[in-house]
Amino acid sequence: MSVAFTKEDSAETASESVLPDRPIPPGLNLVTETGLKALEAQVESARTAFEAAQAIEDINERRRQSAVPLRDFRYFSERLRTAQLVPAPTNPETVAFGSKVTFSRDDGRVQTYRIVGEDEADPKAGTISHASPIAQALLGKSVDDVATLGDQELEIIRIG
């Protein structure tokens, strides 16, 4: 029988089926209650996608379709395992993890962000990671305080 008619894994198929792990951000894995629920949902979603891929008959296609869900499952399982739930801030006077803070920039722009965990951060949706430079500059400040970010000043207008 010709080799052309045998089903063997090619180097390309093998490389597509084993993806490197997603990098785990350094530092504490702080999460809000919403962030914790999102991690739980992402673990379940990855598990469901992996199980669906396992039903594929063709071994090469099964491996290809399983690669991303398996990698995501490993990542989100680890993030869920290391998650440290931080209760909502109780002091509306000071910027803290979970706070929604509005500030003005030197150029007149006014921005509002909620400070959250790294996996739940989405600046376009109004959330930034507690590890971001902006959040680091704002944490611990109060209304009317000025935080320095590089050569810019951010004046806190409102917290909450």
N, C-alpha and C positions, 0 to 999 in steps of 0.2 A: 504494500500500500504506500502511496506517495505521502510524503510529509505534509503536503498541501492539504490533505484530507484529514489530518489528525488535529485534535483540539489541544493545543499546548499553550501555556501562558507565555506571552511575549514579555520582553523586558519592559515595554511600554505599559502593558496591562498591569504588571507587578508594581511599577512605580506609581500608577494611578490608584492602586488599591490600598497603599499604605502612606498616609499623609503624616507629616510631622505634627507634633502636638502644637496647639495654639499656645503662645507664650503666656505665662501667668504673671500678671503685673506684680512688681515687688511691693512690699509694705502690707499694712493691714487691709483686710477685705471687709470694710465697713459697708453695711447695707441698711436701707430704710425698710420699712415693712413692705412697701410696694416692690422694692428691689428684691427682697427675699422671695416674694410670691412669683416674681418674674423669673428668677433663677429656677425655682421649682417647676414652672411651666416649661422653661427651656430644656430642662433635663428630660421631662416627659415627652416633649416634642421630638427631641433627638432620639429617644428610645423608640418611639412610635415609627419614626422614619427608618431607623435601623432595622426594626422588625419587619417593616414592609419590604425593605430591600432584600432581606433574607428569604423572602418568598419567591424571588426571581429565580427561574430555572437555570438559565445560562450562568455558569460559574464566573466567567469574566465580567459579565454585566453585573452580577450580584456583588462582586468585589468592588467594581467602580461605584455602584450606587450606595454601597455601605460605607465607603471611605469617609465622606464628610459627616454623616450622622454619628459614626463611631468616634471621630475626632471631637465633634461637638459634645457628645455624651461625656467623654473623658474630661473635657474642659469644664463644662457646667457642673458636673458632679463634684469636681475638686473645688470649684468656686462655692458651691452650696455647702460642702463639708467645712470650708474655712470661713464661711460668712459669719460676721459678728453684727447682730442686729443692734442698731442704735435707736433708742426711743426718740420720738419727735421732740424737738427742742421745747423746753418749758419756759425759757427766758427770752421773751421777744425783744429784749433790749440789746442783745449781743448776737452777732452772726455765728452760727454753729452748724454742725453737720445736720442737714435736713431743713435748714432755714431757706426761705425765699427772700432774696435780697435784690433791691433795686439800687442802681448806682449810675452816676453820670461820669462820662469821660471828658478829658480836656477838650475834645473836638465838639462837645455838645450832645453827643449820642447818649441816650438813656437806655440802659439794658436791665433786664430782670432775669435772674437765674435762681434755680433751686439747687443747693449743694447736696449731691447724692453720691452713691457708690460708683466705682469705675464701670461696672457692667451695665448700669442703668443710665449712665450719662449720655445725653443726646443734645448738644447745644442748639440744634435747630428746633427741638421741642422744649427748650427752656431749662434744661438740666445740665449741670457741669459736675465733673468728678471732684471730689474733695482733694484729690492729689494734683489738680490742675493749678497752674501758676495764679490764675485769677482767684480761685477759691482760697489758695494758700495766703494770698494777700488780704483777702476779706475776712477770713476766720478770726474771731475774737474782737472785731471792730464793732462800733455802735453807730447809730444814725448821726450824721454830720461829721464823722471821722473821715479822714482821707487815707486811702491805702495807696502805696506806691507799687507800680508794676512796670519794671524797666524804667523808661523815661516818662511814663504816663502817671497821672494821678487819677484815682477813682474815688469820687465822693459818694458816700453812702447816703441815700435819700430815704429808703424805707426798708424795714425788715418785717417779714411776715406776709 
